[in-house]
Amino acid sequence: MRAYILKEFLPGEDPEQLTDSLPLVTGRILDSLATLRLVAFLEETFGFEFSAHEVGAQNLDNLNLIASFVESKRR
Amino acid sequence: MPYLHEYLTASSHRRPDHVAIEDPGVAQVTYRDLDRLSDKLRDRLRRLGVRPGDRVGIAVRKSIDSVAAIFGIQKCGAVHVPVDASGPLERTVLIFENCAVRAAIVEARLVEPLRAATDRRELALLALEFEAGPLPLARALEGSGGPGSAFHGANEAWGPDELAYILYTSGSTGKPKGVMISQRNATAFVDWCSDAFAPREDDRFSSHAPFHFDLSVLDIYLPLKHGATLVLISEANGKDPLTLAELASKSRITSWYSTPSILSFLTQFGRLERHDWSALRTIHFAGEVFPIKHLRALKDRVPHPRYFNLYGPTETNVCTFYEVPREIPAERAVPFPIGQPCPHYRHRVVDSEGNDVTRGEEGELWVSGPGVMMGYWNAPDRDDEVFRHDAEGRRWYRTGDVVVEPPDGNLIFAGRRDRMVKKRGYRIELAEVEAALYRHPEIREVAVVARRDEENGVRIQAFLSVRGSRPSAVQLKRFCAEHLLDYMIPDQFTVLEAMPKTSTDKTDYQTLKEMA
């Protein structure tokens, strides 16, 4: 997931900058299209579907939040 | 009708109990109540000293309140200036100061920062507390009753050629520029929409575009003129295709209007096949080219509505239109034309000398008609650049768009003659992005280019050379977020040792485009 975000949305960035708590959506690192592409990537990689209202900063704002959201969906 | 606010008043007399606006999950309002709420605001604004011609800012999220604010301001004969309430404060202050707003209706959280950022003590702010529940405007106006009569042009030195609103768009000097639209400009457009699309009282219109964006002019006034219902789509819902698809289907929207980007998002990520679209009669799109691949996919899933491509810069609103055929031929690979001029417009296709080109050749599109803006706020130099007068005294607006006019008269968009690009339907002057980045202390030189890819549309790439330490992309994105609207923030940053130069020592954009 970290590698995907770096490659797709922060090409050339020092990987250390992408910390687990870096705000991706509210920090405007990901715009709306980038967020949707991340959602499609997560759905495909982890085999679950986001439902309406789940796509947003509450679940996607940083790597920690994304990891726990993915975890909760796979349970 | 000569004034926009008369659309609301007339519909309120005709069908007072019909729902004028629905804000799904939040509130709804009838025509009578919307008309009264905007009357109350008019009275309050007058008591605050607002007079015809004064500018009044609106920095409020999309809501019943922001629509009521627009009408309340117009009922004073004043000019509304909508800005992105979630955008950088710096930009809001710049706009409010540029057109010297007399008063502003703002979200409560913005009051302190606005006061701190401006030294104009006479600026009256009306604060709306959304955190305390729906319809904050009604609460803010409580106890502000008292008599007041609808503003009427005949009673004061005021006419339909006066300013109705100012929409700020990206400016090539690095500062946004204010497009001045008169009552006559706006009503010419709305009345054309009535003729072209024949709205019905049982129609339900989407409001997807933000109110500081000119697509919202159709959204707001067309349904309210015809006694139909406007369904508001918040910024958050508008960006999330799953929620948006569900909302649009459940709200039984009959007339949709948005940028092609949003329709592409819906098609790719919205699971449209799971919803019922039987209510939908018309889909309008505007603001950018609709890649044929995504349009075809959308029409496959939602085949029955009529599809219209509407074209025009903010300065003219829609000036040409094209109805997409029922069936898209399998071999079609290029986007559809922007179409024929609306009947209230004349057009010319001209070369760089301003002479008409031979039909079929590329040239710049010039238009003339009652929809063309009055000019840019307080920027006569810019007016001189874009307006030309012919021998008969007719005033032409140079769109800056390059088109081709084939024998069937359906104009084909062929590009821009300057550095303006469209991303997700929004105008971006690349020079404005450069100007923002130049404010970064570590940046020595910057050049911004756009590139188009089929999957992601337009991508903005910034090339930089730096003085000392190399700033991270994360830091640069955050820096941009403080100075630019979301859609202007570059997608990619590339640091170079030195900027490539042409033989005359100018930034070599051609080379940079090839590198992008």
Interface residues (C-beta under 8 A of the other chain):
Chain A: F9 L10 P11 G12 E13 D14 Q17 L18 L22 G27 R28 I29 D31 S32 L33 A34 T35 L36 V39 A40 F50 S51 A52 H53 E54 V55 G56
Chain B: A236 K239 D240 P241 L242 T243 A245 E246 S261 F265 Q268 F269 R424 N456 G457 S472 A473 V474 Q475 K477 R478 C480 A481 D486 Y487 I489 D491 Q492 F493 T494 V495
